[in-house]
């Protein structure tokens, strides 16, 4: 659930403001051989793939750049390639995606890294790597630095995408980090290798479970131990945030606020290649647009859930991300309807995050503009709005046997669909006092047709330092009035 959904939607729709990002790292060309498997070879116990088509795309750090460009950002990409056919194909692919490639340096000391994947029946059968992973020479590193440093003054974020192919040496990482800090530019790192020391001082680092296990020496199967070791490593290296990617378990965020988990949405996984690139690219986009950190992490988690449903390293697009946000919003609306225990836990979490909780209550039968306006105004009294909703039995006790017109489950679901409402809790008692005592809201809201002395729970809320807000109502808007008008409309008209 996003803390600031309007800001997130605005950022995604605007292409994150088209901000500039520099990506530095190991560049690759991904080639795919697509076909069908119909039989096993008589020569060896291996499947025979009948080739149907060939495709290729930019990979490695270049795939991070593709994700950023597809989200609407302006991207500069820096790295090394061979001076060969692979370079020409890679640059052409990047140009087609609108990525600036002036900082990609050719060298005669190594060939362009090419990874060829054989796909049979939409499953990866085999990968063939053509690569050199030795460190850059002093001359190559000097050339790459000369291409990078002029770009640091004109970017919102620097991304280091390390695939352990020699570009991001410890010395080069430290040089980039120091220059970025001097320019006030946040640095995000997708790490590799056993020694994360070269990333010290980074704003954010996004290892997966295997990578963090290698860096900390903890078993990847011991998640709690891994999180503890990760937090110790984060503090030791002065990292702003460590975002541990956990595949089907989502993300774990480690920072000065502690350890937070963001669960993944259920998703059929076809191919995890490129998911890490999408995560760090979405983090970079969100931070470049100055979104809330928690919202940025949530957005990155959604983006990863989209790309694992594709085959191949295919970047996320703005339309796909918007569709994922809309899909989750529909699920979140239903998830706003809580029982009393769950509502209490959620209120405690909001309060721990420094958020001010508002409570109101009512029947909300036949929801109308008066209700909606009232709830919007009540929400403005704090950060979160909890609505106590009368059950059908309690509505009948209050308003007679013909009410409610709409059942409690439907009333709760419609209320949950409102952006102003953060939680809906049914109560069956004559008054909401027990619910108020359980939730202990910071603000108790009621319509201005009440006085503070007649608001149930007012004295109790004030006793723990809360306040009562009397909300102005729209005149001539009520469920009873609508019912009366409907009844009049249904009367037979006399013949003239």
Order of alpha helices (4+ residues) and beta strands (2+ residues): alpha-beta-beta-beta-alpha-beta-alpha-beta-beta-beta-alpha-beta-alpha-beta-beta-alpha-alpha-beta-beta-beta-alpha-alpha-alpha-beta-alpha-beta-alpha-beta-alpha-alpha-beta-alpha-beta-alpha-beta-alpha
